[in-house]
Amino acid sequence: MYPLPFIESVSHDATMRTWQAVHLENEYLRLVILPELGGRVHIAVDKTTGQDFFYRNDVIKPALVGLAGPWISGGIEFNWPQHHRPATFLPMDWTIEREDDGSVTVWCSDHDPFARMKGMHGIRLRPGSAVLEARVRLFNRTDTTQTFLWWANVAVRVHDEYQSFFPSDVHVVADHAKRAATAFPAADRPYYGIDYAARADPSDPAFVADDADRLDWYRNIPVPTSYMCVASEDDFFGGYDHSTALGFAHVADHHIAPGKKQWTWGNAPFGWAWDANLSDDRSAYVELMAGVYTDNQPDFTYLAPGETKTFSQFWFPYHDIGPLSQASTDLAISIAEDDSDQVVTDGRGRIVTVGLAATRVYDELDLRLLDADGAVVWEQRCAVAPGRPVVARVTVASAGDLDVVAVEDGVELLRATTRFRDAAADGFEVATEPPAPADIESVDELYLTGVHLAQYRHATRSPEPYWREALRRDPGDSRTHIALASADLSSGRMASAEEHLREALRRQTRRNPNPADGEASYLLGVVLQETGRDTEADDAFAKAAWSHAWRAASSLARARIAARAGRWVDALEQAELAAHFDADQLQAAAVRVIALRKLGRDADALQVLDAARALDGLDAWLNDLAEAHASGDAGTLRDVAGEYRSLGLTVEALRVLDAAAQVAVERPIPGAGDPLALIHYARAELLEELGRASEAAIALQAARAVSVDRCFAGGRDDARLLERRIRRTGDGRAHALLGHWLYFHRRYDEAIEHLTRAVEEQPDDAVSLRGLGLAAYNVQGRPDEAVRWYRSAVAAAPGDAKLRYEADQLARRIGASPEQRLAQLVDAGDLIAERDDLALAYAELLVLVGRHHDAVALLSSRRFSPWEGGEGEAIRVWTLAKRAVAAEAVDRGDAESAVAALANAVDVPDSLGEAPHPLANRSELLLAYGDANQAAGHTEAAEASWQAAASSAGDFTTMAAVSHSPMTFFSVLAARRLDDRSRAEKLTAEFANYVEVARREKPAIDYFATSLPTMLIFQEDVEKTHRDLIAVMDAELALLAGDTERATEILAALAEHDPAASLVRELLEQSQRLYVA
């Protein structure tokens, strides 16, 4: 997850560790915050009952769920600038703020690993309040516009009696990217492959319970599922445990905080396996996430250069009153009507239960129930406080809607209603894949489609083809030129960015010298200053400042230019302008402080500094200015050094870099990477500028000597640093680091050139050799050359298990036989035990060469750790091995041993770390299990297994439910075993139709895909993969029709290309044995 190193494995051995924890409590709540783990709230206790109102995980047990690998469940995780938080498993700076009223805030802050924006959240408790407040400040400290989302991810322990609730105006919920939708709370259509309506229909064979269509109950959801409300005019949502009568609510202004989401692993063995991976007690939990400036995942909004967004979110526990009908940060109301009429003294009426909870003490409130005409039908004066709710059962004789109102001293504080409300009444459309660029009618839509893809950081589609098609139709379109310039700027293509920006300005100023928006001029200024043309850049920024939207950012940029030129009066003037336009611009404050000090106005500088630090006590640059010494992690210190460097303050930048180098050695953060080599390169450059040549040489030597195993260039500053070093002295390591950066930014030709230079100067650079291997296969289409590069990489680092795995996968891609691949791994030894993927690949090879008992022994000797989105591989290989063991037992007449072996595959061992997905088709295994039972004389068990196989036509493949797959073949065979000819014929006809439809489809990576487990290393030829899939199913249909000759022909061709395709091998064996039952 560039530039973060990806952690690919987690330990299964529990060890004791002390984590830094900040304990915060008042009379109602007790919280524990873990700054070392992304500043998460780990424990939240309701002191009135002593119960946790969020899920407390008593162990820190990471699983491979996060963007960079490790992730833990429980508490509140704060996710930004995307989900899951890139730094979720990384430490944050922290401090404590105390206010005059007794309120206390624990602030946590860091710079995000991707763009180096600054995010901070403060957990505040106030005296006399049961509310947990998260105060958030998000600061784009970069000079270009960035995108972000913010989701606070609350985990709650669940069971059959746990119910989530959204406001009553929510009747539609949507999946990720809004790619699917269903009604809420009762699903009215299949969702995530589950037909919920059928599960609640007593006449349907899939019937489970009358309310099994309700998505608000954890017990009803069998598969991993997300749903997000598409609209609501209310500010609250939450969850309620009916067994303990404890609930919680989240409250935030829905105008900026529309996001309301539930996620679950699912109430089935698949989900329970993930619960076990993340806890020691297998606790089930759901996530009730609250999004700000976002209503979906992904749904990104913008942060302008230098912009700060601030907001608060609130949570509180409550008791006894059930799911809420309305809530504020002070009160919560529930209103629920009994399902049936009740007999009362004056006739038939209805019973309504009214509840009121509070987050602070109210000595006297009036709680009123109003009928549809507004008349009071019931009223009670009450006292309410945290832990002391009011619950009343009220008999209502009249029909119609009801309102509940809480009133204090004649002032209405909160109102709930039973009236029907629908926030999505204007309609909701699910998202669809945009047409190909050539199929879009207008330049405007081409431009906006590209904007969408860029804004949402789309995983499988690039915006650039849309923008380039727009320019093909209108070569001068200014918006498109600006968009392409922004993309070029982010990837360091300065010449191209400048060309686009000048074209944009040429169109914008053709008839009017003063465009309505100054973005093109501002970005041109950024390009010019980064290419060393400060005078021209200053002119561009000055023009951009004519537009109000760009005044603050342009003024700050001009202040930096003036500072670099030593014009401190001008620098101060521009920095004060930036601060005037944006009072939250802390970089402008820092420049003001420095300029004032340079001008001898120390008292004024101190006043500015104190005011700025009152806004943000964890701003590293301001703290360095205040304390005259740098503090923080190495990455943050590098950022501070960059700030000084941008002002031409070489000595100050060097001082901070010296501190960064020390911190990188003394307090390394493995999960954040190792920037030490880059730090030394930067130090060497500064020392050269200062004329300290001998010290520069020492720094340069250090840069070339320290480890770069986890060192990745980050932003454009790093890339320019490496380019300058190469120009000055040439440097193999600099070539390598720059090559990796260029490859990430898809500047492949330049990347290959630099990586080639790197290995010329450092022939044992295994990482660069690997990079050239990847480029040869994925970019240049030269698989044989890729093999040679990988062979050199393995020779340079024979003890690198990742290289050995990738080299093996490459061997499979080029059609190496299992025997050849095993020979390639003959000296791997203990390396096989280091990685799950290598162990699984090796075990599969053992099965394919007839060493299935060795495979079972290997698989049984370890515990596996799946990563989210890549589940199923351990089960697949385990099943393959067990089926081989069973087949051998059948051949020697030991049917009981075959049954035992297959039973161990039907119910997989916990050590695999996963369970079958509820929608996965396992008919191949179930057919074999039935056959083994039949051979052993267990007719009833055999028929049950065949029945299960015959009922499994659909499948779950490539993270999606499909109606048929190659497993349907085995479902047909199972139906034939049962002598159910009509079912077999129906399945065969449906299967054949499915294949014909699939044959006509144009294959492509799923537009909505967020996880591509088969494409992480070597790019897949999706068209060939699709053709091969169709060919397998064609062969199966031929076998079902008795045409073994055609089946053999198809399968032999597939086996020649991929001798390790286990299904192809099995089908080919069946075809050659002329066996179709």
N, C-alpha and C positions, 0 to 999 in steps of 0.2 A: 504494500500500500504506500507507494512512493510519496514522499521521502521517508516514511516510517518503515523500519524493518518489520516484516511479517513474522510473527511467532507462530510456528506450525505445530507445536506439540506442548502438552502440559503434563506435569508430573501427576502420578496417581498415588504417590506416597505423601501422606499427611505429615507435616512438621509444624512444630510450635513456632510462632513468630509474633513479635510485638509490633502492632501497627500504631502509628501516631493517631490519637483520637482526641477530638475536642468535645467535651460534654457540656451541654447547654440545657438548662431547665428553669422552669418557673413553677408556680403552684399547681399547674394543670398538666404540663407536658414535660417529658424528659427525652432529649435527643442526643444522639451520638453521630458526629460527623467525621469522616475519614478523608483528610486532605491528601493522603498518599494514594488514594484510589479515586481520582477525579472529583474530589470534594463531595462525594455522595453522602446523603443522609442514610446511615446504616441502621440506626435504631430510632424508632419513634413510639414512645410509650404514653398511653393515656393514664395519667396518675390517679384519676378518679376511680378506675377499675383495676389498674395494674396490668392492663392488657396492651399488647402491641397493636397499633391500628394500621401499621404497614407490616409487610412480611419481614421478619427478622431472620436472616440466615446466620446461623451460629458458626459457620465456617466461611473462610474465603477460599472458594473452590472454583477456580476459573475453568471455563470451557471455551471452545473455539467458536465464538459467536460474534465477537467484535470485529470492527473494520480491520484492525491490525492483529487479530487473533483473540487474546484472552478477554473474557468478559465474565462478570459475576452477577448473580441474581440477588434481589432483595432491596428494601429501602427505596430511596429516590435516586435515580441516575439522571444527571443533567446533560442533555445531548445537544451539541452544537459543534461546528456549523453544519454537520449532517448527522444522520442516524446510522448506526450507533456512534456515539462520541468517539472520534479518533483517539482522544487522550483519556478514554474511560479508565484505563488501567495505569495511568501515569500520575505522578504527584503534582500538586498545585501549591503555590505560595498561599499563605493564609495569615490573617490577622483578626483581632477582635476589636469591635467598635462598641463603645458604651455611650448611651444617650442620657440626657438630663432626666428624662422621665423613668429611667430604670430599664429601658429596652436595651437588649444586647444583640448584636449581629456578628456572626462568624463569617468573615469574607474569605472566599477562595478564588484564586485568579491564576490564569496561565495564558500563554500565547498558543493559538491552535497550531498543530504541526504542519498544516498544509499551507495556508496563506500567511501565517503569523499574525492573524488578527488577535485582539485581546478580548477574552471573555471572562467575566467574573460573576459569581452569584454569592449573595449574602443571606444566610439563614438567620432570621430575626424572630425572637420571642419578646413579647411585651408583657409587663406585669399585669396580672388580672385577666389575661386573655388565653383561651385555649386554641389560638390560631398560630400555625406555623406559616411564616411568610418567607418566600424566596424573592429577594431583591436582585434584579439582574441588570448588568451593564454590558453591552456588546459594542466594542469599539473597533472599527476598521482602521487600523493604523497603517494600512498600505496606501499607495498613491493611485490605485485603480479601484473601480467598483467591484465588489465581491457579492456573492450570493450566500445565503445561509438559511437554515431553519433552526427552530428551538423547540425541543420536546422534553418536558420533564416526565420521566418514566417511573411511575410508582408501581411497586409490586405489592400484592396483597395475597396472603395465604387463602387457598380456596378448597372447597369440598362440595358435596352435593347440595348444600344449603346456602351457597354463596351466590348472591345476585348483584350484577352490575346494573347501574341505572343511568340513563341519559334524560335530559329534559323531555317533557311530554310533547313538545313540538317537533321531536325527532321521529320521523316515520320511515326514513331511508338511510341506510348506511352503505359505505363503499369500501372496496378493497384498496390496496396500495395502487397509487397512480390512477385511482378511480376506474380501473380496468373492468370492474364488475360491481354490481350493486344488488341489494335485496331490501325487502321491507324489514322494519324493526318495530317492536322486539320479535315478532313472529315472522320468520323468513318465509317468503312466498314463492321462492324459486330455488333451484340448486345453487349452492354457494360453496366454493372450494371443493366442488365435486360431490357434495353431500346434498341429497334431496330431502331437505328438512320437512317440507310439507308431507312427504310420504311417511316420514318417521312419526308424524302426529296424526296419521290417518288410520283408524282402526281397521279399515278394509284393505289396507295395503300390506303386502308381505314384509315390508321394511318397518312396520309399526314398532315403536318403542314405548311411547307414552303419549298421553293426550297433549302435553305441553312440550313435546320433544322438538318442536319447531322454534322454541323460544331461545334466541341467542343471548339473552341477558342472564341465563343460568349456565354456569360453568359445566354442569353435569351433561348438558345437551350437545356439546361441541366435541366431536371425536377426532378432529384433525387440526393441525396447526392453522390458526385462523386469526386474521386481523379484520376489524371493522372500525370505520371512522364515520362520525356523523357528517353529513354533507351540508347541513345548515342548522342553526339554532339561534333563536333570539334571546336565549337565557345564558347566564354566566356560570352555571354549575353542572357538575355530574359527579358520580362516585360509585361506591359499592357498599353492600350491607350483608353482614353475616347473620342469617336468621337463627343460627344455633346459639350464638353468644349475644345477640341483640346489640352488636357493636358495628357501626358503620363509619365511613369517612366521606367527606365532600371536598371537592376542589372548586374554588371560585376564582374567576378572573374575568376581566372585561371582555365580553365576546366580540367586541368590535376589533380588538387586536389579538385576542386569544380564542380563535374559533375552534382550535383542535381538540377533539374529544375522541379517544380511541381505546379499544380493548384489543389485547393480543393474548392468545393462549397457545401453548404447545399442543393442547388437545387432551381430552379425558379418555385416553386409550393407551395401550402399551407403548406406542411410539412416543407420545408426550411424556409418559411416566419415565421412560428411559432418559429423556432430557432432564427431567426433574432430578433423577439420580445423578446425572453427570454434574449437576450444579449444586448439590447439597449432599450431606451425609445421612439425612433422615428422609430423603425422597419427597420432600415437601412439594406439593403442587401449588402453583401460584398463577395468577394472571397479572398482566400489566395494564394499568389504567393510565394512559398517557395524556398529558395536557400540552397542546401545541400553541405557541405564540408566534404571530406572524406566519402561520401555516395552518392548514386544515387537513393536510394529507401527507403521506410519505411516499414519494418525494413531493414537496411543495415548497419551493425556495422563494425568498424575497430578496431585495437588494439592500446592501449597505454601501452608500456612496463613500468616496475617499474621505477619511477623517470623520465619518459620521458615527455618532453614538446613539444607540437605541436603549432606552431604560424602561423597565416595566416590573410589575410584581405579580406573583401567583400566591394563592393562599390555600391551605389545607387545614381541616380540623376534624377531630373525632366527634361522634355523637352516639346517642344510645336510645334503644327501645322503640323508636318511632317508625322504623321500617325505611324502605327506599323513599327518597325525598321528592316532593313535588315542586319545591322552590327553596332557594337558599341565597343568603348573602354572607358577608364575612362576620355578621353579628348573630343571625338567626337562621333556623332551618325549619321548614314546615312540611308535613306530610298529610295527605288526605287520601283515604282509601275507602271505597264502598264495598260492603259485603256482597258476595255474588248473588245471594238469594234474599227474597223479601223476608221480613221478620214480623211476627205478630206483636203488636204493642197494645197498650190498654185502650187507646181510642181508635183502634182499627189496624189495618195493614199499613206498614211504612217500610222504611229502609234504615239500616244501621250504617253509619258513617264513622270511621275512626279518624280522629284528628290528632296530630302530634306536633309538638313544638319543642325545639332544642335551641340552646343558646351557647355562644362562645364566651360570654362574660355574664356577670351577675345582673339580673333585672329583678328588682324587688317587687315591681308592680307593672304587669302588662295586662291588657285586655285582649283576649283571644275570641274572635267572633266567627261564626259561620253564617254566611249569607246565601239566600236563595237566588234564583236566576234574575229576579227583579231587584235585587240589592237589599231585600228585607232581612233583618237579623232573625235567624231561626234558633240560634243558640249563642250564648256568651258566657265567658268565665274570666274572672279576674284571677291572675295567677302570678306566682314568683317562679322564675326559671333561671338556671345557672348551668355551667358545665357539669355534667354528671347528674343533673336533676331536671330531666325533661318533664313535659306535661303530655299525658296521653288521655284522651277522652273518647268514649263511645257514645255517639249522639244519635238519637232517633229523629229521623227527618220524614215528615208526612208528605211533603210536596215532592213532585217530580221535577226534573230539570237539573241544570248544572248548578254547581255550588262554588263559592269562593271562601277561603279561609284568610282572615286578616289579623295581623298582630299590630296592636296600637299601643302607643305610650304617650300619655298626656295629650290625647287627641290627635296625635300624629301617626299616620300609617307608616309602619316600618317595613312590612313585608306582606305580600299577598300571593296566595297560590290559588289556582282555579282548576276545575275539572273540564272547563270548556275545551272543545277540540281546537287545536292549533296545529298548523303545519308550516314550518319554516321553509320547506321546499315545495310549497304549493305551486310555484311558478314552473315546476318541472326540473328534472335532473337527467342529464345524459351521461352515460358512461363514456370514458375516454376511448378513443380509437387511434390506431396508428395513422399518422399523416401519410398522404399519398407520396409516391416518389417525386422528386423535384420536377421532372418533366411533365408530370400529370397535374401539377398545381396551376391554376389559371392565372393568378395575378402576381405581380412582383410584390405587392404588399403582403400577400399570404406567404409567399416564399420567405420574405424577410422575417415575418413573425413566427413562422415555423422554426426557422433557425434560432431565433431568440428563445423560443420555448426550450429547445434541445440544449442550448447553452446554459440557460438559467437553471434548468433542472439537472444539470450535470449528467445528462443522459448516458446510460451505461452501454447502449448498443447502437446508437445512431449519432452521427456527427452533424453539427449544424452547417458545416462549410459547403457541402454540395448544394444545399438550398440557397445559400448566399451567392455561390458562384453562378448558379442558374439565374438568379435575379440579375446579376451583373451582365450575364450573357444577353438577357433581354433588354436591360437598361444599363449600359456601361457606366452611367454617371450617378446612379442612385446613391444618394449621400448616406442614408441610414445604413445601407448594406456595406458601403465602404467603411463606415465607422465600426460596424460589427466585426468585419474581417480584420480591421486594424487592431481591435481589442484582442481578438484571438491571436493575432501575430505577436502582439506585445507580450502576452502572457507566456508565449513560447520563445521569446527572444528573437523573433524575426524582425529586426528593427527596420531594415531597408524596405521590406514589404509593408510594414505598418505605416511608415512615413508616406510611401506612395499612395496607399489607400486614403490616408488622412488628407493629403493634399488634393486628391481627386474629390473627396467629400467637400472640402472647402471651396474648390473650384465650382462645384454645382451650387452650393449654398450661397455663394457670394456673386454669382453670375449677374443677378439683377439687384441684389441687396447686400451691401457690405457688412450688414449687422444681423447675423442669423439669430433666430429666437433662442437657440440653445448653443452654449459654448463648448459642448463636449469635444467636438473635433479639434478645436484650438487647444483645449486642455490636454488631450491625449497627444497632440503634436508636441506640446511642451514637454511632456514626459519622455517622449522618444528623443527629442533634441537634447535634453539634459543628460539622458543616459548614454548618448553618443558624444558627449563632451562639448556641446555647442550651447553654453549657458546664455550667451547674449541673445541668440535666436529663441532659446527656450523662454527667456524672460519676456520677450515680446509676445510669444504665443500665450503664455499664462496671463499676461496683462489683458490681452484681447478676450480670453475665456472669462475673465472676471467681469466683463460687461454683462454676463448672464448671472443672475442671482444664484442659481443652483450651483455654480462653480466658483463663487467668490471666495469662500473659505479655503477650499482646496488650492485654488490658484494663488491666493495670498500667502499661504504657508509655503508653497513651492517657491515663490519669489523671495520669501524670507530666507530660505535655504540658499538660494543662488547668491543673494546679497551677503550672507554670512561667509560663503566660500570665497567671496571676493574681498572679505574684510570690511565690508560696508555695514557696520553694526547699527548705525542710525537707521539706514534703510531696512535692515533686517528687523529691527524693533518695530518700525512702522508697519511693515507687512504682517508681522506676527500679531500685532495688536489688531489689525484689520481682521485677520483670521479668527482671533478670539472674539472680536465683536460680532462677527457673523455666526459664530458657533461657540457658545460659552463652554461646551463640553469638550472642546478640542484641546486635549492635554498636551499634544506635541507642540501646538502653538504656545501653550503656557511655558513649556520647557525652553523653547527658543526665546521667549520674552525674558525668562530668568537669565539665560546665558548672555543675551544682548545687554540687559541692564547691568549685569556684572561687568561686562566688557567696557561699558560706558561709565563705570564707577558709581552706579546707583544701587548699592548693595541692599539698602533698606527697602527700596521699591521691589527689588528682586525677591527678597524674603517674603514680602507681602503677597506677591503673585504666587510664589511657591507654596506658601501655606494654604492659600485659597484653593489651589489646584489639588493639593494632597488631601484636602478635606473632601473633594469629590471622589478621589480614588487613592486610598492609602496603600495600594499595592502596585502602583505604576512604577516600574523598575527604573525608568529614566528619571522621573521626578525624585524617587528615593535616592538615586545615585547623586543627584544634584544637592539633595538635602544633607546627605551623610558623607559626601566626598569619598565614598567607596562603594563599589558595586556589590550587589548581592543577587542571588537567584540561581537558577539552573544554567548550565552552559549555553543552552539555546537562547534563553532570554537575554543573557549577557551579550551574546553575539548580536542580538537585535539592538541592544543599547549601544554597543560599539558602532553599529551601522548608523544609528541616529547621530552620534558625534561625527562620524565620517561624512555624513551628508552635509554637515556644516563646515567641513574643512578643518575640524579640530583633531588633528592627527595624534597629538600627545594623549588627549583624553581617550580617544578610541583605542590606542595601544594599551593604556592602563586597564581598560575594561577587558580587552582581549587577553591580557596577561591573567586577569582574574578568571576569565572563562576557561583558559587552558588549565589552570589549577583545579577548578571545580570539575572539569571533565575527567581529570585523573582521580581526584579525591572523592567525588560524589557522582560517579557515573550513573546514568539512567539507561539501562540496556534497551528497554522498550522504546526509548526515544531516539535511538541511534547513537552514533559516536562521532561528534563533529570535530574531534581533536585535530585531524589532519587539515581540515579547512581553517580552523583557528590559526594553526601555525603558518599556513600559506598567507593568511591575512596579516599576521604579525610580521612575517618576512617583508611583505610589500610596504607596510607602514615604516618599518625600520629602514628599508632602502630609501624611502622618501625623506626620512630624517637624517640620512647620511651615516647611519650606524651600520656599516657594511658587514663588520665581523659578526655582530649580533644577528643581522639578517641572514647571514649564511648559516648560523646555528639554527635559527628558526626554520629555514628551508630544509636543512638536514633532518630536523625533527618531523617536518611535514612528510618527508619521504620515508621516514623510518617507522612511525607509529602505525598501529593496525588501522586498516580501512574496511574491516569486515562488515561493519554496520555504518559506514560513512556514505552519505548521499548528499550531493549538492541540492539545496532547496530552491530558493528563488532565483530571480535574474541576477541579483548581486553576486551570488555564488558562481554563477556561470561566467559573468564578466571577470570575476577574480581569476578563475581558472584560465580564461582566454588570455588575460594579461600575463599570467605566469608563463604560459606556453610561448607567447611572443617574446618574452624577455629572456628566458633561459632554456626553453624546451623542458619537458618534464613528463616522463612516462606515466607517473601517477596522476598528474593533472589531466593528461589526455584521457585516462581511464575514467576519472570522476566526471569529466565533462562529457565523455561519450555516453555514460549512463544517463546523465541529465537530458542529453539530446534525444536519446532513444525514448525516454519517457514522454518527451514532447513530440514524438513522431517525426523528428527530423532525422530520418533513418540514414540517408546517405552520409550526412555529416557524422552521425554517431558511428557508423561503420569505419569511416576514415580515422576518427580519433581512437577507437578501440584497436584498430589495426596498428596504429602508431604505438599504442600502449604496449601491445604484446611484442612489438619489435624491440622496444626498449626494456621490457620486463617479460621475458618469455614464460616465466612461471606464474604469471598473473591469471589464476584460474577463473576469477570472476569475469575478467575481460574476455578470456577464451570462451567462457560460457555465453557471454553476450554476443560474441560473433557467431556462435553456434545457433543461438536463437534467431539472430538476424538472417543467417543463411537459410534457415528453414522457413521462418515466418514472413520475411520481407523479400528475400531474393529468390525464393523457390528453388533452393539448391540443397536437397536433402543429403546427398553424398558429402557435400562440403560441410554441412552441419555435423555429420558423423565425425569427420576429421577434427573439427574444432572441439567437439565434446571429448573425443579420444585424448586430445592434448590437455584439455581441462582436467580430466580424470587423472592423467599422468602427473599433472602439476599438483593435484590435491587428492590423492587416492583415498584419504580418510574422510572425504566429504560425502556423507550419505545422501544429501540432496542431489549432488552431481550424479551419483551412481543411479539414483532413481530416475532422474531425467534422461540420462543416457540410455537406460533400459526402455523408457517410454518412446524415445526416439527410434530405438532399434525396432520396436513393434510397429511404429509408423512406417518404416521402410520395408516391412515384411519379413523381418528376421524370424527364424523358427524358434519355438520354445527352447529347444536344445542349445541353439546358438546364444540365446539370451541368458540361459543358465550358465553357460561357459563364461560369459562376460562378467557374471557375478560370482564366479567360483571363489574369488579371493575377498569377497565383501565381508564375510565373517560377522563380527559383532556389529557392523554397520547396519545390517538388516534389522537388528533389534532397536535401532535408534529412531526409526521412522515408521509410522503406521502404513503410509503408502508404499514404501519399499517392502515392508513385511508382507503386505497383501499381494503386491505384484509377484514377489518371490513364491509365496504360497500357491498362487494360481499356476505359476509355471511348474511347480512340483506336481500339482494335480495333472497338468496336461502331459507330463512325461511319465505318468503312472506312479508317482511317489506320493500318493494321496495321504498315506499314514504319516509321512513326514510333514505334510502340509497341516494336517490336523494337530500334530504335536506343536508345530510352530504357532499356529493360531491360538492354541490353548495355553500357551506359555506367557501370554501378555494380555493386558487390557487395552482396548482401543479407544480413541477419542475422536469421534466424528466431528466435522465442522458443519455449522448450519448451512444447509443448501447442498451439502455433499454426502448426505446420509445414504446408506444402502450398500456401499461397497463392501464393508466388512461382512454383512449378511450374505451378499452375493457370493463371495469367495468361500465363506464358511459352508454355505449350502452346496456349492460345487464340490468341495472336498468331501462332505458327508454323503452326497449322492454317489460319488466314486467309491467310497467305502461300502455303501449299501449295495452297489452294483456288483462289487467283488464278492460280497457275502452271498448274494443271490446266485452268482455263478458257481459258487462252491456248495450250494444247497442249504445255506444257513439263513433262512428267511427271518428268523427271530433277530439275528444280529443286524440284518438290514432294517427291520422295523425300528430297532433301538437307535441306529445311526440316523435314520430319517426323522425320528421323533425329536432328536436333539437339534435338528434343523428347523422343524416346524415351530418348536418353542426354543428360540435361540438363547444361548447363555448370556448372562449379564455382562460377561467380560467383553463382549463385542461392543458395548457402549451404546447400542441402539436396538430398536425393535422395528419390525416391518411397518411401513406406512399402512394405515387402514385401507387405503385404496389400491395398494400395490397388488398386482396379480401374481399369485404364487402357484398357479395351476400346474406348472412344470413339476414343482416339488410335491404338490398334493397328489398329482397323478402317480408319481413314483411311490409315494407313501401308501396310497391305496393298493398299488400293485404288490408291494411288499407285504402288506397285511393280508391280501388275498392269498399270496403264496404261503403265508404262515397259518392260513386257516381262519383268520379273523375276518369273516365275511362282513359282519356289521360295521366294523371299523373301516374296512376297505370301501364299502359303499358310502359311508359318511365322508370319507376323504375325497372320493370321486365326485360326490355331490357338491362338496365345497369347490372343487376344481371346475366343475361344469357350470357353476354359478358365478364364475369370475371372468367374464368376458372383457370387462374394462380393465384399465391399468393406470398406474401413476408413474409416468416417465418424464425425464427432463423437467422436473418440478411442475408438472401439469397433469391433470386427469384427462385420459383419452378413452374413447369408447372401445377401442380394440388395439391390440399390439401382437407381436409374435407369440405372446403367451396364450392368445385365443386358440391357437392350434392345439394346445394341450387341454384346453377346456372342451374342445370338440372331441378329442380322444376320450376324455373322461365321460362325456355324455354317451359315447359309443360303448364304453365299458359298462355303463348302466343300462345299456340297450334302450336308451331314450333317443330313438331315431329322429323324432320330430324336433327335439331340442338340438341335436347334432346338426341336422339339416338347416335349421333356422340360424344357428350360430355360424355355420359355414357360409350361408348366403350373405349374412350381415358382414362377415369378415371379408368376403370377396368384394362386396360393395365398398367397404371401407378402403380396401386396397386400391380400387379403381379411383375413388375420389382423391386419395392421397397421391396417387400417381400424377394427377393433373395439377397438384399444388406446386407453387414455386417455393422451394425451400429457402428459409432465411432464419437468422437468429431471431428469436422471439423479441418483438419490440419492447415488451414489458419485462423482459428477463432482468433479474437483479443478481442471479447466481448462475454461474456457468462452470460447473465443476469439471466438465470434460475439456474446457478450453483455457485453462489457466496457464499452460506451459506452451504447447505448440498449437498453432492455429488449425482449426478443423476446416476441411473442405465440406461445407454444409450440403452442397449439392451431391457430392459423392456419398456422404453419410446417408442422405435421403435415398439415393439410388440403391445403396446397399440394403437399407431397411426394406424398401419395396421388394428387392430381390429375395430377401429372406422370406418375406410373407408370400411371395409368388411360389417359392419352393415349398412352403408349407401347404399352400393350396393344392399344388401339384401332388404332394404326398397324400393329402386327404382324398384327392381324386384317383389315387392309385397310379399316377403317372410318375413312376420312380425315375425313369430315364431323364425326363425334363428336370426333375428335382435335383438329380445327381449333377447334371450339367451346370445348373445355376450354382449349386453349393460348392462344387469343385473350384469354380472360378473365384468365388468369395474366399475360400480357404487358401487359395494360392496367394491372394493379396494379403490376407491376415491369418496366418496359421494358428494364431492364439484365440480366435473367435470361438469361444466355447460352445455357444448355441449352434453355430454353423457346423462345428465338428460333430455335435450330437445328432443333428438332423442328417448330416451326411452319412453317419453310421447307420441311422435308421433306413435311409434310402438304399444304401448298399445291401442292407439285410432284407430289403423288400418287406419292411415291417410297418404296417399301419393296422392297429387293432380295430 
